[in-house]
Amino acid sequence: KHVVDRSHKGEPMPDKSFTTLDGKPATLKQIAGGKPMLVNLWATWCAPCIAELPALDKLATAAKAKGVMAIAVSQDQEGKTVVPPFWAARKLGTLQTWLDPENALGFHYGTGTLPTTILYDSQGKEVLRVVGALEWGGAEGEGMLREIGG
């Protein structure tokens, strides 16, 4: 079950810092590089997140071909100790993940629910967010991707 929230439409990407798997700082704006972007907040302990990740990985492949970035940002407090082995075990190939053990993005978005996915246009403005798991390979997910240019 998921809810589509458009009440934040037009809000800019936050400048909150999180890290790459090897500990280098990153921000959404740096990663997006002026492209539309899908940002998924997830955690290794979140059953709906785990169920959603394979569909997001497939979507990331299709999105990349259309010039849309798709990333996942772990909200696990254990960060580097749990995320890389989890990711490797699931053989997620295209979707890339980052670490946010301080939950800077989760707090920014004010979501107490994982997964939460935020879609941005090429100007870095929020178009919509999905709170809860969505079957991204379906018509609804594909339609949302088209809304941001994919």
N, C-alpha and C positions, 0 to 999 in steps of 0.2 A: 504494500500500500504506500502511496506517495501523494504529496500535495505539491502543486505547481504554484509558486509564489512570485507574482510580478510586481509586488509593492515596492521593490527596491530598484525598479527599472531606472536606468540613467545614472546610478551611483557609480563613482569611479572605483577601479581596483584598489584594494588597500595596499599600503606600502609596508605591511608587516613582513618581517624577515623570518625565514625558515631555512632549512639546509638541504643540500644534496646528500646522497647516501654517504659520501666521503667527508661530510662536515663543512663544505663551503657554503657561505651564506647566499641566499637567493631571494628574489621577490617575484611576484606574479608578473609585474611589468617587464622585468628583465627576461623572464622565460618566454612571455608572449611575443616580444619583439615586434609589436604592431600587428599581430595576427589575431583573429578571433580565437577564443580559448574556452575550453570546458575544464573546470576545476572540480575534482571530486575529493571530498573529505571522507576518510575511511579509517578503520582500525582493524587490527588482526583479530580482535576479540568480538567483532561485530558480525553476527551471522548474516544479516541482510547485505552488509558490505561484501562479504565473501561470496555470496550468491551473485551479486551484481558485477563483480570484477571481470569475469570472463567476457561478458557482453560489452563492457567498457573497453576491454582490450581489443575486441573486434572493431568496435566503433572507432577507436583511436587510429586503426589502420585506414579505414574509410575517410576519417576526418583529415588525416595527414595528407592524403591524396587531393583533398579539396582546400588545403591551406589552413586548416584549423588545428591548433594545438589541443591535445587532450592529456591532462596530467592528473595524478592522484597524489594527495598529500596526506600522509599518515598522521593520525592524531594520537598514536601510541606514545605513552610517557616513556616507555623503555626504548623507543626509537631504534637506533642502530643495532641493538642486540636482538630484536625480534623481527624487524621489517625485512632486511635482506634475505634471511633464510625462508621466511614466509613467501616472499615474492618469487624466489628461485624455485621453491617446491611446486608452485603453481604454473611455472613456465609462462608468465605473462610477458609477451615479447615486445609489443609496440607501446603500450601504456607505460609511461615512466612514473616513478614515485619519488617523492621527496619526504623529508621528515619535519614534523612540527611538534616535538615533544612538549613544548610549552603551551600548545593549543592556541597560539596567537591568532590563527585564522578562525578557528572554531569560536573563540570569544568575540572576534570581530563580527562574524556573521550572526552571533547570538543564537546559534542553533544548539539545542541539547539533543538533537537527533542525528545519528549517523545511519546511513550515508546522507550527506547533503552535497548536492552538485550545483555549481554556479556557472552560468554561461555568460560570457562577455563578447561584445562585438569587437571589431578591429580598432576602435578608439579606446578600448579598455573600459567601456561602460557596461554595467550589468544589464542584461536583457531579462533574465529570469533565473530562478533557482528551484531546484527540485529537492524537497525534503522527504527522505525515505527512498527506498529502492525502486528503480524503474527498469523495465525491460528495454534497454537502449536499442536493441535491434528491431523493435517494432515501429509501427507508423508514428506513434507519438514521439518517440525518441528521435527518429529521423527528421520529423517536422521541426523539433526544437533545434536540431543541428542546422537545418536550413535557415532558421531565424537569425542565426549569427553569421551566416555566410557559407555554411558547409553544404 
